[in-house]
């Protein structure tokens, strides 16, 4: 499919003055910014975006049912969006990863990070020789075959598992889909290595694409500060932080998650590493309740990790989410022994780093005593954030020292 200025490409004409964000190269065209649609584009079609005055701004993928009506492929309106174009974008994303020193420490990496890699709505994670792809927008759905072919060709991975089962697909009017779409791995479970530790990833049944690669560097940092500490890992999933902490010489580790399936994999992960299993205890429980039980028992820890799921995916849930973050942070701070550390994270797009810091500050005030930020956390380098796309900067964390 080609889309050239001047041909019969459908056009999104913006309302007067609504081109500002696009001129700053932000890739989303919201429905409220559109004055009219010229032509009859179907979801996934390439459209030309124009100002009210007629200046071309770029080519976008049209999405008929989403509030994000257009996702910009390119700000060069004379370009052609086709298999070659997509292959070029994927190749550029791979080139960035090849330059990262990370490749010496792991065989699992995020290869494509959506808008920040110029591929709106596409996530690709590599777990050893299996790729997991999430196609989350109408534009990606349109070019699905071309993208999958390019991925296999450029990475030489044998199998691609599609996890297009995220809720955002329904906003795009797309059905959920999951399964092997290229090749076939013997099992949908594979083992990855990360800084010398082994983790099993269930690409079919795990959360998101199976593993939280964005926290890799932070797991490593926790490992470095764990020696001799009693550690509590809240929202432990398959044991990432807990196992890293044990590998770093933690005295004892307790790890909590509400998902029995995640804990079962966590126990396998513990067994797969040469560590003393008696020093790590997994517990299936609700963190909100369990922290209260620990408080009532008078328990204390030297290092607590809070890595909850997205409480506020968008701005609409910010208020409730803020309350939830405050609650667990307050409880955790109270459970810290003097000189203890709290590693607290938020992966909510709706909670800015500033707001997150304010919430933690509120929790520290209520907890009483002294608390200081001694480090800040972000996602690892295979999760780049395009400067014009601040929404890509969803993961933030603070390391708080309690005096
Ligand atoms: N720290 C993990 C990722 C955490 S993902 C890592 O590095 O791999 C968030 C986890 O929170 C999920 O495993 C989910 O099952 C769990 N979860 C969600 N709500 C919970 C609750 N109320 N209590 C306990 N666990 C919860």
Boltz pocket constraint, residues with backbone or C-beta under 6 A from the ligand:
constraints:
  - pocket:
      binder: B
      contacts: [[A, 207], [A, 211], [A, 212], [A, 215], [A, 234], [A, 235], [A, 236], [A, 237], [A, 238], [A, 239], [A, 240], [A, 241], [A, 256], [A, 257], [A, 258], [A, 259], [A, 262], [A, 285], [A, 286], [A, 287], [A, 288], [A, 307], [A, 308], [A, 309]]
      max_distance: 6.0
